[in-house]
Amino acid sequence: MVVHSSYFLLEFAGIIIALVISVYAYLKYVSFSYWSSRNVISPKPIIPFGHIKPVTTRKRSIGELFQDIYSEYKKHPIIGVYLFTRPNLVIADLDLLRFVLTKEFPHFHDRGVYCDEKTEPLSGHLFSLPGAKWRFLRNKFSPTFTSSKIKQMFPTVKETSNRLSLIVEKKAQNSEVIEIKDLMARFSTDVIASVAFGIDCNSLENPDAEFRAMGRKFFAPRKGIAGLVFAFPILHKLFKFTSIPEDVTNFFMGAFKEAVEYRTANNVVRRDFLDLVIQLIYKGYVHNDDEKAPLPGTVDEQKITMDEGAAQAFVFWVGGFDTSSSTVTHCLYELALNQELQEKTAAEIIRVLEEYGDVTYESIRAMPHLHKVVSETLRKYPVVPILNRECTEDIDLPGTGFRATKGTKIIVPVLGIHWDPDLYPEPEKFDPERFNEENIAKRHPYAYLPFGEGPRNCIGMRFGLVQSKVGLIRMLSKFRFTPGPNLDVPLIMDKANFVQMALNGVTLRVQMR
Ligand code: HEM
């Protein structure tokens, strides 16, 4: 009996060892030889992580991982990496970036991220949709982001910024320390909730408002699986992982449908994103700015569904609130550390506000220094630290000898490029003059990618900039910021978050001017 069971144990151990050796050999000689067999330079992978181990152990964020790889291998135009066993191609050469993002966009028009409209309707949004469906919706929605449409939404941004100012004023009168990141997230939550869902959620006064709570929940890192599902979107389908927590989905679907029904039943017309989405649902196109109905046959009148509308309102919220609030937060942080620059920026703002009477859409354009400061903020802290694309049709990548085949995953290391000392000397230095006309002209246009590039760039760029600048104008025209006692200098970024965000918040002391 004893002899039998020890044979069994030995056999079992032998099978396990043989299995482990076979898997190891397969990974090493098959999976992880993908790049070497195609003569593409690749850092040595760690089995079974490939190159993603520092992210899974929270030593580096995903943006920092690709920054490290770019910095070390940037003399090569393309670099092969593995996210676990999944090959991804990093593009390090700026001309090649232009080729992928713009010139040959039809070969790279997808992101290759999870999207399953049937089981998760909110996942069918512009950011993740592939192919013809993306093109259809991007064409439908582009007219909703023109400057004249954004101008119509300006009063909402301005009114919300007044409320922001009142809240900060109470703190400034006693020279209190405030946590800027959360405050700004509440400001942009209120703006987006109003323009995309028609809801006055007032998270500025009520930090626990449901909209804000749902935002926190959606952006809370989903432990363990985030890196895996980014590398293998198929896991969503296999294991029924949803990309959005169920209660977040129910909340947004409900809020959107209720708002649409209320406006249509009561004939309410407000000049905001929701109104434009309603036009796309009921008419199939948005009115021209001159408000004349288009001639029959001159526009595509194919309507969008309620679910498609809800998914876009959702992505405007996801794409709009954290990006803008992080931008304002990082900017105030840098200005708190550099009082001279803060005074210079405030002086321009105060002078222009006196000239225009108040903050207006036009007054923002009269603040070139503020624009440089915001540009440098987005250079040093690109909220989206990598871009990604998927090759949708085989094509040779010029100057590399490599043919990208359908399905090849592409990564653009934005953080690495923005911190490249050959492009931006002393990259850790905050210097808005990098964005004066002369310096911009000297740089490659693809050396600056905070909003991406090409036909699939950020559709909300104008709105994001307006919202961020109005927040800054309100803050800097009335208040002075200095570092708070617990401020991390330099900022420590949250390694678990895809977007660039300060781990411990940004605490600044605020005083009246
Ligand atoms: C400072 C603010 C913002 C930053 C830094 C930012 C950044 C980005 C970046 C880097 C991308 C990817 C572009 C690419 O792959 O080439 C993107 C895509 C997108 N953004 Fe923004 N964004 C901001 C504000 C907004 C706002 C306010 C909205 C909506 C109201 C928005 C909606 C979107 C959407 C829908 C996409 C996907 C576009 C597509 O694939 O067609 N973003 N954004």
Residues whose N, C-alpha, C, O or C-beta is under 5 A from the ligand:
A	BS01	HEM	L126 F127 R138 V315 F316 G319 G320 T323 S324 T327 V383 V384 L387 N388 L449 P450 F451 G452 E453 R456 N457 C458 I459 G460 M461 F463 G464
